[in-house]
Amino acid sequence: MTEGIALALACVAGWVLVSARVARWSVTAPILLALAGLALGSGPDAPVHIDIEAEQVRTLVEITLALILFSDASSISARWFEQAPSRLTARLLGIGLPLSIGLGVLLAVPLFPGSELALLAVLAASLAPTDAALGASVMEDERIPRRLRDVINVESGLNDGLATPFVLFFLALASAEEANDSVGSASVAAVVDIVVAVAVGAAVGWVLGRLQAAAGRSGWSVRLQEPILPLTAALIAYFASVSAGGNGFIAAFAAGVTFGTVSRIATHPQIMQFTQQSGSLLSFFVWFLFGAAFLRPALENLTWQICLYAVLSLTVVRMLPVAIALFRTDVGRDGVLLIGWLGPRGLASIVFGLIALDELGSSDEVTLIGQVITVTVALSVLAHGLSAGPVASWYAGRHPITHESQTSTPTP
């Protein structure tokens, strides 16, 4: 285990050292680290052996997602939704996200006959959230209007948190069916978990956000130490919610929303830098873990149904709901295509798949769901990572940037 950690750290260090150079070829951190994990974790004599059922592994990936959820949510205060780009984001989240889940279930039914509907719903909900980090070059490309980049960035930051209640609810239904329990009681329990998580997370975020702002104004806190508080707020919300019987991810997301709204993040964005970098470092480990523990078994058991669903998930399941959500807006056809394509699947989907395997056991149906998630994420890592630059160039060539279109609401 220690040797594997050392090798993973070495791979992360290597990525940092060559990140600017390999970015010229659209090679992203997930691509490089997943391939490194695959190379070092494949075969009986591989130097890295990771037990995905180990408690430490699940804790690591769950804390990673909790930090990212908190960080993304805290960057978007309630005041941001009063601004113009939020209307497009609200459409994508309120219309596009549910449609993506529903369409994902409809397409999974004929491709995986015999699978329980609740399991297929878990699959669709797990693959609904997007990860803008896989298309980071577009997020930083000033040839793309700031407005579109804001919409893509904010949607990605919020949809994983909003997809979590769906995943939790469908997991409860699937668990009830596996154990022949009452679906009604499982549904009630899932709703209670969500309510507890929101209450705990909102309370933690509000209290610590208020204290952050007050301590900063009064000079009680040292400026260099202030970035530690958001990190501790995310962890407190996560563990407090789990202890109270709620969902830690929803609590971290709710805490981030309230913390960002009442604290001084809007005027001092550097406060979140330590939390964001901590989440990024842990996410690098998760991508290495993905390559070392998930990729090889999934690739060894590929079927045409899995491959077809992965392709449909990244195209039809994403792009059609986006087109419906943005119908009759001023985004334009090319803008709809850009937003629709830039819906990469990433870390949230991996964590949801791992949780499903942990809670539902390792039956053939559950294993199939994990394989589909793995193949879809792997395909997304390659397709979206390698195409982000060319897609940005395509859009910029058709819509040359002007000063007026570039000056928009700053990214929250």
Residue pairs with C-beta under 8 A, 6 or more apart in sequence:
1 49
3 47
3 48
4 40
4 41
4 47
4 48
4 49
4 50
4 292
7 40
7 47
7 48
8 37
8 48
8 284
8 285
8 288
8 289
11 32
11 33
11 36
11 37
11 40
11 284
11 288
12 33
12 281
12 284
12 285
12 288
14 36
15 29
15 32
15 33
15 284
19 29
22 32
23 137
26 137
26 385
26 386
26 387
26 388
26 389
26 390
27 385
27 386
28 133
28 134
28 136
28 381
28 385
29 133
29 284
29 287
30 133
30 134
30 287
30 290
30 346
30 381
30 385
31 381
31 382
31 385
31 386
33 284
33 287
33 288
33 291
34 287
34 288
34 290
34 291
34 295
34 378
34 381
35 291
36 288
36 291
37 48
37 287
37 288
37 289
37 290
37 291
37 292
37 293
37 295
38 291
38 292
38 295
38 296
39 291
40 46
40 47
40 48
40 292
41 48
41 49
41 50
41 291
41 292
41 293
41 296
42 292
42 296
46 292
48 292
50 57
50 289
50 292
50 293
51 57
52 289
52 293
52 294
52 354
52 357
53 358
57 289
58 354
58 355
58 358
60 282
60 285
60 286
60 289
61 286
61 289
61 350
61 351
61 354
62 238
62 248
62 249
62 351
62 355
63 235
63 238
63 282
64 279
64 282
64 283
64 285
64 286
64 347
64 351
65 160
65 249
65 252
65 347
65 348
65 351
66 234
66 235
66 237
66 238
66 248
66 249
66 252
67 231
67 234
67 235
67 252
67 275
67 278
67 279
67 282
68 160
68 279
68 283
68 347
68 348
69 160
69 161
69 164
69 234
69 249
69 252
69 253
69 256
70 230
70 233
70 234
70 237
70 252
70 253
70 255
70 256
70 259
70 275
71 230
71 234
71 256
71 272
71 275
71 276
71 279
72 156
72 157
72 158
72 160
72 161
72 256
73 157
73 158
73 161
73 252
73 253
73 254
73 255
73 256
73 257
73 260
74 205
74 230
74 256
74 257
74 259
74 260
74 263
74 265
74 272
74 275
75 157
75 260
75 265
75 269
75 272
75 412
76 154
76 157
76 158
76 257
76 260
76 412
77 257
77 260
77 261
77 265
77 266
77 412
78 257
78 261
79 261
79 266
80 86
80 154
80 412
81 90
83 409
84 147
84 408
84 409
85 147
85 150
85 151
85 154
85 408
85 409
86 154
88 151
88 326
88 329
88 331
89 150
89 151
89 154
89 155
89 158
91 325
91 326
91 329
92 151
92 155
92 159
92 322
92 325
92 326
92 339
93 155
93 158
93 159
93 162
94 325
95 321
95 324
95 325
96 321
96 322
96 324
96 325
97 128
97 159
97 162
97 163
97 321
99 320
99 321
99 324
99 325
100 124
100 128
100 317
100 318
100 321
101 121
101 124
101 125
101 128
101 163
101 166
102 124
103 124
103 316
103 317
103 320
103 321
104 120
104 123
104 124
104 125
104 127
104 128
104 313
104 317
105 117
105 120
105 121
105 123
105 124
107 309
107 312
107 316
107 317
108 115
108 120
108 123
108 124
108 309
109 117
109 120
111 305
111 308
111 309
112 120
112 305
112 309
112 368
112 372
114 365
115 365
115 368
115 369
116 174
116 177
116 365
118 170
118 173
118 174
118 177
119 174
119 360
119 365
119 366
119 369
120 369
121 166
121 170
121 173
121 174
122 167
122 170
122 171
122 174
122 352
122 356
122 369
123 369
123 372
123 373
124 317
125 163
125 166
125 167
125 170
125 352
126 163
126 167
126 348
126 349
126 352
126 353
126 356
126 369
126 373
127 313
127 317
127 345
127 349
127 373
127 376
128 159
128 163
128 166
129 156
129 159
129 160
129 163
129 345
129 348
129 349
130 155
130 156
130 159
130 160
130 318
130 342
130 343
130 344
130 345
130 346
131 156
131 160
131 344
131 345
131 346
131 347
131 348
131 349
132 139
132 152
132 153
132 156
132 157
132 342
132 344
133 283
133 346
133 347
134 344
134 346
134 380
134 381
134 384
134 385
134 388
135 152
135 342
135 344
135 384
135 385
135 388
136 388
137 388
137 389
137 392
138 144
138 149
138 152
138 342
138 388
138 389
138 391
138 392
139 149
139 152
139 153
141 149
141 389
141 392
141 396
142 401
142 406
143 392
143 393
143 395
143 396
143 401
144 338
144 392
144 395
144 396
144 401
145 399
145 401
145 405
145 406
145 408
146 405
146 406
146 407
146 408
146 409
146 410
146 411
147 405
147 408
147 409
148 331
148 335
148 338
148 339
149 411
150 408
150 409
150 410
150 411
150 412
151 339
152 339
152 342
153 411
154 411
154 412
155 339
160 348
161 249
161 250
161 253
161 256
163 348
164 247
164 249
164 250
164 253
165 194
165 247
165 250
167 352
167 355
168 190
168 193
168 194
168 247
168 250
169 187
169 190
169 191
169 194
171 190
171 355
171 356
171 359
171 360
172 186
172 187
172 189
172 190
172 193
173 183
173 186
173 187
173 190
174 356
174 360
175 181
175 186
175 359
175 360
176 182
176 183
176 185
176 186
177 183
178 360
178 361
178 363
192 245
193 245
193 246
193 247
193 250
194 246
194 247
194 250
195 246
196 241
196 244
196 245
196 246
196 247
197 241
197 246
197 247
197 248
197 249
197 250
197 251
197 254
198 246
198 250
198 251
198 254
199 246
200 237
200 240
200 241
200 244
200 246
200 251
200 254
201 237
201 241
201 250
201 251
201 252
201 253
201 254
201 255
201 256
201 258
202 254
202 255
202 257
202 258
204 233
204 236
204 237
204 240
204 251
204 255
204 259
205 233
205 237
205 254
205 255
205 256
205 257
205 258
205 259
205 260
205 262
206 258
206 259
206 262
208 229
208 232
208 233
208 236
208 255
208 259
208 263
209 233
209 258
209 259
209 260
209 261
209 262
209 263
210 262
210 263
211 229
212 221
212 226
212 229
212 230
212 259
212 263
212 264
212 271
213 262
213 263
213 264
214 220
215 221
215 226
216 223
216 226
216 264
216 268
221 229
226 268
226 271
227 270
227 271
227 272
227 273
227 274
227 275
228 274
229 271
230 259
230 271
230 272
230 274
230 275
231 274
231 275
231 278
233 255
233 259
234 252
234 255
234 256
234 275
236 255
237 248
237 251
237 252
237 254
237 255
238 248
238 249
238 251
238 252
239 248
240 251
241 247
241 248
241 250
241 251
241 252
242 248
242 251
259 265
260 266
263 271
264 271
265 271
265 272
283 347
286 347
286 350
286 351
287 347
290 350
290 374
290 377
290 378
294 350
294 370
294 374
295 374
295 378
297 371
297 374
298 370
298 371
298 374
298 375
298 378
299 375
299 378
301 371
302 375
306 368
306 371
306 372
306 375
307 375
309 372
309 376
310 372
310 375
310 376
310 379
311 379
313 345
313 376
314 343
314 344
314 345
314 376
314 379
314 380
314 383
314 384
318 340
318 341
318 343
319 337
319 340
319 341
319 343
322 336
322 339
322 340
322 343
323 336
323 340
326 335
326 336
326 339
331 339
334 395
334 398
334 399
335 395
338 391
338 395
341 384
341 387
341 391
342 384
342 388
342 391
344 380
344 381
344 383
344 384
344 385
345 376
345 377
345 380
346 377
346 380
346 381
349 373
349 376
349 377
350 373
350 374
350 377
352 373
353 369
353 370
353 373
353 374
354 370
356 366
356 369
356 370
357 366
357 367
357 370
360 366
